[in-house]
C-alpha cells in the first residue's frame, strides 16, 4: 500500500506516492467539471438527487485540493485536513436531508430521461476516480477520506440511475427523494467515520511529539 496502515505504527510523516498525487489531480479536474454539468442538468431535470450530487462533486473537488495541499505535511496537519473534510461531508448530508423535505413540500417531479443520462455520465467519472484511488484506501485519514468520497459518489450515481427509472415508471418524485436521502446518509456516516479517525491521528501525533520532547 502507498500509505501506512492506520494504527499505532504509523509514522508522523510518510513518503507520498507520485501515483497518489497524480490520481488526486485527475479526480480534482473531473469532479470540478461534473459539478457544472450536474448543476445545469439538475436545474433542467428538476432533480433533487442531481442537485445533491452536484454539491457533492463541488465538495469533493475542494477536498481533493485540500488533500494535495497537505500531502507533504506531518500526520497532525493531514489529520486536521481530514477532520475538516469529515465535518464537511457530514454537513453536506444534513443539508441534503433538509432539501429532500423541502422538495417534497413543493411536490416537483423530475424529468427522468435527462436525470438518467447525467447519472450515467457521473457514474463513469466516479468509477474512474474510485479505481484510481482504490489502492490508497487503507492509508491515513486524509487518504481514506479521499477514497470514501469517490466510493460514495459511485454508489450514489448508481442509485440516481435507478431513481430515474423509478421516476419514469411511477411518474412521481419519490424515487428521486429517496435516493437523495441515501446520498445524505452516506455523507453523514462517512463523515463521522473520517472525523473519528482524524481525531485519533491528531491525538497520536501530539502524543508522539510530547514523548520526543
C-alpha positions, 0 to 999 in steps of 0.5 A: 500500500502507498500509505501506512496502515492506520494504527499505532505504527504509523509514522508522523510523516510518510513518503507520498506516492507520485501515483497518489498525487497524480490520481488526486489531480485527475479526480480534482479536474473531473469532479470540478467539471461534473459539478457544472454539468450536474448543476445545469442538468439538475436545474433542467431535470428538476432533480433533487438527487442531481442537485445533491450530487452536484454539491457533492462533486463541488465538495469533493473537488475542494477536498481533493485540493485540500488533500494535495495541499497537505500531502507533504505535511506531518500526520497532525496537519493531514489529520486536521485536513481530514477532520475538516473534510469529515465535518464537511461531508457530514454537513453536506448530508444534513443539508441534503436531508433538509432539501429532500423535505423541502422538495417534497413540500413543493411536490416537483417531479423530475424529468427522468430521461435527462436525470438518467443520462447525467447519472450515467455520465457521473457514474463513469467519472466516479468509477474512474476516480474510485479505481484510481484511488482504490489502492490508497484506501487503507492509508491515513485519514486524509487518504481514506477520506479521499477514497470514501468520497469517490466510493460514495459518489459511485454508489450514489450515481448508481442509485440516481440511475435507478431513481430515474427509472423509478421516476419514469415508471411511477411518474412521481418524485419519490424515487428521486427523494429517496435516493437523495436521502441515501446520498445524505446518509452516506455523507453523514456516516462517512463523515463521522467515520473520517472525523473519528479517525482524524481525531485519533491521528491528531491525538497520536501525533501530539502524543508522539511529539510530547514523548520526543520532547 
